[in-house]
Amino acid sequence: MGDLTPANQGHVVAVNARTVGAQDEQVFVTVYVERQLFGIPVERVQDILIPEKIARIPLAPPEVAGSINLRGRIVTVIDVRTRLGLPKQADSEGNVMCVTVEQGQELYSLRVDSVGNVLTLPMRTIEQNPSTLDPRWRGISAGVVRLEGELLIVLDVDAFLDFSSGQQAARG
């Protein structure tokens, strides 16, 4: 993760490039989807941005919101709500927040309801998924962290972006 100043697309909201030397801490970029707090490991995050325009892709699966041009690179935008089987949020282009992550050689921009903070948490605070965790979240969760007043779900980026089953990420 380097300098996060986009040249061709939207503008960066925030993220500091920081390497955690010891494995006793994990740094997360937090996002909200349907009032649920998710943590994305910071080493997977390439950019946080408000896209100027999301171009529709004809015949794309419903969870593909379209694509954006990020510094000359075409990036697929995934609507996290649709991917999780949640109702769509009212389309207001000015409020669209995206967190761009890398999987393999591809970039995906995850369209979320809002972006929170960057949190550094001790690894010992990450617990296994509770059996009562909503099935929509369980399939894409790498664990949970109990914070004061809310539960942070650690997003398993690879599971979330696994399109091989042809089904929505959190179903089944």
Buried (B, 14 or more C-beta within 10 A) or exposed (E): BEEBEBEEBBEBBEBEEEEBEEEEEBBBBBBBBBEBBBBBBBBBBBBBBBBBEBEEBEEEEEBBBBBBBBEEBEBBBBBBBBBBBBEEBEEEEEEBBBBBBBEEEEBBBBBBBEBBEBBEBEEEBBEEBEEEBEEBBBBBBBBBBEBEEEBBBBBBBEEBBBBEEEEBBBEE
